[in-house]
Amino acid sequence: MNFIGAGIAAGFGILGAGIGVGIIGSKMAEAIGRNPDATGLIFGRMIVIAAFAEGLGILAFVLGIVVQGAR
């Protein structure tokens, strides 16, 4: 049961990060469509925010592995 719980926890964390990055990309495309002159600024901020979202996904995966190994 410990393996299943750790897998579900890691899976939800990675799923949330994937959804978050998808939303970020969608909103970036929408913002560039509305204001093409600000493409560089919008893209730079999007990269930083996507990196934070992916970092949280990786953290959830690693914590799932650590919790599974601690039992």
C-alpha positions as CSV (number, residue, x, y, z in Angstrom):
1,M,0.0,0.0,0.0
2,N,2.9,2.4,0.7
3,F,4.0,2.1,-2.9
4,I,0.6,2.9,-4.2
5,G,0.2,6.0,-2.0
6,A,3.7,7.3,-2.9
7,G,2.9,6.8,-6.6
8,I,-0.4,8.6,-6.4
9,A,1.1,11.5,-4.5
10,A,3.9,11.9,-7.0
11,G,1.5,11.5,-9.9
12,F,-0.8,14.2,-8.7
13,G,2.1,16.5,-8.2
14,I,3.4,16.0,-11.7
15,L,-0.1,16.2,-13.1
16,G,-0.6,19.6,-11.4
17,A,2.7,20.9,-12.7
18,G,1.8,19.8,-16.3
19,I,-1.6,21.5,-16.1
20,G,0.0,24.6,-14.7
21,V,2.6,24.8,-17.5
22,G,-0.2,24.4,-20.0
23,I,-2.2,27.2,-18.6
24,I,0.9,29.4,-18.5
25,G,1.6,28.7,-22.2
26,S,-2.0,29.4,-23.1
27,K,-2.1,32.7,-21.3
28,M,1.3,33.7,-22.8
29,A,0.0,33.1,-26.3
30,E,-3.1,35.1,-25.5
31,A,-1.0,38.0,-24.0
32,I,1.3,38.1,-27.0
33,G,-1.7,38.1,-29.3
34,R,-3.1,41.1,-27.6
35,N,0.2,43.0,-27.3
36,P,2.9,41.8,-29.8
37,D,5.3,44.6,-28.8
38,A,5.8,43.1,-25.3
39,T,6.8,39.6,-26.6
40,G,10.3,39.6,-25.1
41,L,9.0,40.7,-21.6
42,I,6.1,38.2,-21.6
43,F,8.3,35.3,-22.8
44,G,11.0,36.0,-20.3
45,R,8.5,36.0,-17.4
46,M,6.8,32.9,-18.7
47,I,10.1,30.9,-18.7
48,V,10.7,31.8,-15.1
49,I,7.2,30.9,-14.0
50,A,7.2,27.6,-16.0
51,A,10.5,26.7,-14.3
52,F,9.0,27.2,-10.9
53,A,6.0,25.1,-11.8
54,E,8.2,22.3,-13.2
55,G,10.4,22.5,-10.1
56,L,7.4,21.8,-7.9
57,G,6.5,18.8,-10.1
58,I,10.0,17.4,-9.7
59,L,9.9,18.1,-6.0
60,A,6.6,16.1,-5.7
61,F,8.2,13.2,-7.6
62,V,11.3,13.1,-5.4
63,L,9.3,13.3,-2.3
64,G,7.2,10.4,-3.5
65,I,10.3,8.4,-4.0
66,V,11.7,9.4,-0.6
67,V,8.5,8.6,1.3
68,Q,8.3,5.2,-0.5
69,G,11.9,4.4,0.4
70,A,11.5,5.4,4.1
71,R,9.0,2.7,4.8
